[in-house]
Amino acid sequence: MKPMTRIDDNFSTSPQIDAEDLIDIKAAGFKSVICNRPDSEDGGHHPNHDFLASEASKLGLEFSYLPVVPGQINDSHVVQFKTLMNELPGPTLGYCRLELRSKALYERSR
C-alpha cells in the first residue's frame, strides 16, 4: 500500500495508487476515493481513472474524478472538490502524483 497522509478524520491523501492498493484502501476504512490526476499526465503511464473507478466499484468504494493540472488549481476546482467532500461518504482518500494537489484542494475548500 502507498503511504498515506492523514489530514483529519475525514480526509487523507496519497500519491498515485494502483488497483492493488484499493483493497488496502478499503481495509483501512475509506469509503470514497477522489482522483486529482489527469489521465494524460506523464503520457498516461499510470492507471487511468476509468479502470480504477471500475475496480473501486467492485469493492464498494465510491470513486470520483476531478483532474487538476499541476500548478493550475482554480476556484472552480475548489468548489467542485468541496461539493464532492459534502456528497461522498467518508472517510475519503484523495490522490494525485505526489499528494500536493489533493492536499491543496482540501485546504482551499475548508
C-alpha positions in Angstrom: 0.0 0.0 0.0 1.2 3.5 -0.8 2.0 5.8 2.1 -1.0 7.9 3.2 -1.0 11.3 4.9 -3.9 11.7 7.4 -5.2 15.3 7.2 -8.1 14.8 9.6 -10.7 12.2 10.5 -12.5 12.5 7.2 -9.7 13.1 4.6 -6.3 11.6 3.8 -4.0 11.9 0.8 -1.8 9.5 -1.2 0.5 9.6 -4.2 -0.7 7.7 -7.3 -2.5 4.5 -6.4 -2.8 1.2 -8.3 -5.7 -1.2 -8.5 -4.0 -3.4 -5.9 -3.9 -0.5 -3.4 -7.7 -0.3 -3.5 -8.0 -3.4 -1.3 -5.8 -1.8 1.3 -7.7 1.5 1.0 -11.0 -0.3 1.6 -9.4 -2.3 4.6 -8.2 1.0 6.1 -11.8 2.1 6.3 -12.1 4.5 3.4 -15.5 4.8 1.7 -14.5 7.1 -1.2 -11.6 8.0 -3.4 -11.0 11.2 -5.4 -8.6 11.2 -8.3 -7.0 14.6 -8.9 -4.5 13.4 -11.5 -5.3 13.8 -15.2 -5.2 10.6 -17.1 -2.9 12.2 -19.7 -0.3 13.3 -17.1 3.2 11.7 -17.7 2.0 10.4 -21.0 -0.6 8.2 -19.3 2.0 5.9 -17.7 -0.3 5.2 -14.7 -3.7 3.5 -14.3 -6.4 5.7 -15.8 -9.4 6.8 -13.7 -11.9 4.7 -15.5 -10.1 1.5 -14.7 -9.6 2.4 -11.1 -13.2 3.5 -10.8 -14.3 0.1 -12.1 -12.1 -1.7 -9.7 -13.2 0.5 -6.8 -16.8 -0.1 -7.6 -16.2 -3.9 -7.3 -15.0 -3.3 -3.7 -17.9 -1.0 -2.8 -15.8 2.2 -2.9 -17.1 5.4 -4.3 -14.8 6.9 -6.9 -14.7 10.5 -8.3 -12.5 12.1 -11.0 -11.6 15.7 -10.6 -8.4 16.2 -12.6 -6.2 19.2 -11.9 -3.1 20.1 -13.9 -0.1 20.8 -11.5 0.0 24.4 -10.5 -3.4 25.2 -12.1 -5.9 24.8 -9.2 -8.7 27.4 -9.7 -11.8 28.4 -7.8 -14.0 26.0 -9.9 -11.8 23.1 -8.9 -12.1 24.1 -5.2 -15.9 24.4 -5.5 -16.2 21.0 -7.2 -13.9 19.4 -4.6 -16.0 20.9 -1.7 -19.1 19.5 -3.3 -17.6 16.1 -3.6 -16.5 16.2 0.0 -20.0 17.1 1.1 -21.7 14.4 -1.0 -19.3 11.4 -0.8 -19.4 9.1 2.1 -16.3 9.5 4.3 -13.6 9.0 5.1 -12.2 9.9 1.7 -8.8 9.4 0.2 -7.6 11.9 -2.4 -4.7 11.1 -4.6 -2.5 12.6 -7.4 1.1 12.1 -8.4 2.7 13.5 -5.2 -0.3 14.3 -3.0 0.2 18.0 -3.3 -2.9 18.9 -5.5 -5.1 16.8 -3.3 -3.8 18.5 -0.1 -4.1 21.9 -1.7 -7.7 21.3 -2.8 -8.7 20.2 0.6 -7.0 23.1 2.3 -8.6 25.6 -0.1 -12.0 24.0 0.3 -12.2 24.4 4.0 
